[in-house]
């Protein structure tokens, strides 16, 4: 049986209403309690956080995320410098190959010998003749000269 009592939260007995009469200040006392009750002004996160120093940890106590970051950074650093080293090495090989190729092309003829002189025509100002020459070509590409005109101008004393 319900009598005169209301079923409001303020009418139920609690630790404040059991001991004495209810006053107006007690009715709204929960709003200003300093004993840690549910207050909207109570911060959810404690503002007295300790400031953490970056170097406050022991040297060997890195987290997994830091270790993965450092490992990735080391790989990234190696791949950067490794690519430069490989590119430099390839450029040096290319330059060396080009220099070797040019050196193979530009070597002089060896064992040059005059084998025959023919059709000699001489005057005071000019000498005309046919010269047959043999030589060894050490270069990669062969050299063949079928005919050549050489003019030699000479003066007698």
GIVENNOR-V905773 format. One record per residue. SS is DSSP state (H for helix, E for strand, - for the rest). D_CENTER is the distance of its C-alpha to the mean C-alpha in Angstrom with 1 decimal. Layout:
# GIVENNOR-V905773
ss=SS d_center=D_CENTER
ss=SS d_center=D_CENTER
This chain:
# GIVENNOR-V905773
ss=- d_center=83.7
ss=- d_center=81.8
ss=- d_center=83.8
ss=- d_center=83.0
ss=- d_center=79.5
ss=- d_center=76.5
ss=- d_center=73.5
ss=- d_center=71.1
ss=- d_center=68.6
ss=- d_center=70.5
ss=- d_center=73.8
ss=- d_center=72.6
ss=- d_center=73.3
ss=- d_center=70.5
ss=- d_center=70.3
ss=- d_center=71.2
ss=- d_center=74.1
ss=- d_center=75.9
ss=- d_center=77.1
ss=- d_center=78.5
ss=- d_center=79.2
ss=- d_center=76.5
ss=- d_center=75.9
ss=H d_center=73.9
ss=H d_center=71.3
ss=H d_center=70.7
ss=H d_center=70.2
ss=- d_center=66.9
ss=H d_center=66.1
ss=H d_center=63.0
ss=H d_center=61.1
ss=H d_center=61.3
ss=- d_center=61.1
ss=- d_center=59.0
ss=- d_center=59.2
ss=- d_center=55.9
ss=- d_center=57.4
ss=- d_center=55.4
ss=- d_center=54.8
ss=- d_center=52.5
ss=- d_center=51.7
ss=- d_center=50.4
ss=- d_center=46.6
ss=- d_center=44.8
ss=- d_center=42.1
ss=- d_center=43.4
ss=- d_center=42.5
ss=- d_center=42.9
ss=- d_center=39.4
ss=- d_center=38.3
ss=- d_center=35.4
ss=- d_center=32.8
ss=- d_center=31.1
ss=H d_center=27.4
ss=H d_center=28.3
ss=H d_center=31.5
ss=- d_center=30.3
ss=- d_center=30.6
ss=- d_center=27.5
ss=- d_center=27.4
ss=- d_center=28.1
ss=- d_center=24.8
ss=- d_center=25.1
ss=H d_center=23.6
ss=H d_center=21.4
ss=H d_center=20.1
ss=H d_center=19.6
ss=H d_center=17.7
ss=H d_center=15.5
ss=H d_center=14.9
ss=H d_center=14.4
ss=H d_center=11.8
ss=H d_center=10.0
ss=H d_center=10.5
ss=H d_center=9.4
ss=H d_center=6.1
ss=H d_center=5.9
ss=H d_center=7.5
ss=H d_center=5.8
ss=H d_center=2.9
ss=H d_center=6.4
ss=H d_center=8.4
ss=H d_center=7.6
ss=H d_center=8.5
ss=H d_center=11.4
ss=H d_center=12.6
ss=H d_center=12.6
ss=H d_center=14.5
ss=H d_center=16.7
ss=H d_center=17.6
ss=H d_center=18.5
ss=H d_center=20.6
ss=H d_center=22.4
ss=H d_center=23.1
ss=H d_center=24.5
ss=H d_center=26.5
ss=H d_center=27.9
ss=H d_center=29.0
ss=H d_center=30.6
ss=H d_center=32.4
ss=H d_center=33.6
ss=H d_center=35.0
ss=H d_center=36.6
ss=H d_center=38.2
ss=H d_center=39.5
ss=- d_center=40.9
ss=- d_center=43.1
ss=- d_center=46.7
ss=- d_center=49.6
ss=E d_center=51.3
ss=E d_center=55.0
ss=E d_center=56.3
ss=E d_center=60.1
ss=E d_center=62.8
ss=E d_center=64.9
ss=E d_center=67.5
ss=E d_center=68.9
ss=E d_center=71.2
ss=E d_center=72.9
ss=E d_center=73.1
ss=E d_center=74.5
ss=E d_center=75.0
ss=- d_center=76.3
ss=- d_center=76.4
ss=- d_center=73.1
ss=E d_center=71.3
ss=E d_center=70.8
ss=E d_center=69.7
ss=E d_center=69.1
ss=E d_center=67.1
ss=E d_center=64.8
ss=E d_center=63.4
ss=E d_center=60.3
ss=E d_center=58.4
ss=E d_center=54.9
ss=E d_center=52.1
ss=- d_center=48.8
ss=- d_center=45.8
ss=- d_center=43.2
ss=- d_center=41.6
ss=- d_center=43.5
ss=- d_center=47.3
ss=- d_center=49.3
ss=- d_center=52.7
ss=- d_center=55.1
ss=- d_center=58.3
ss=- d_center=60.1
ss=- d_center=59.5
ss=- d_center=61.7
ss=- d_center=61.7
ss=- d_center=64.0
ss=E d_center=65.1
ss=E d_center=67.0
ss=- d_center=69.1
ss=- d_center=71.9
ss=- d_center=74.7
ss=- d_center=76.1
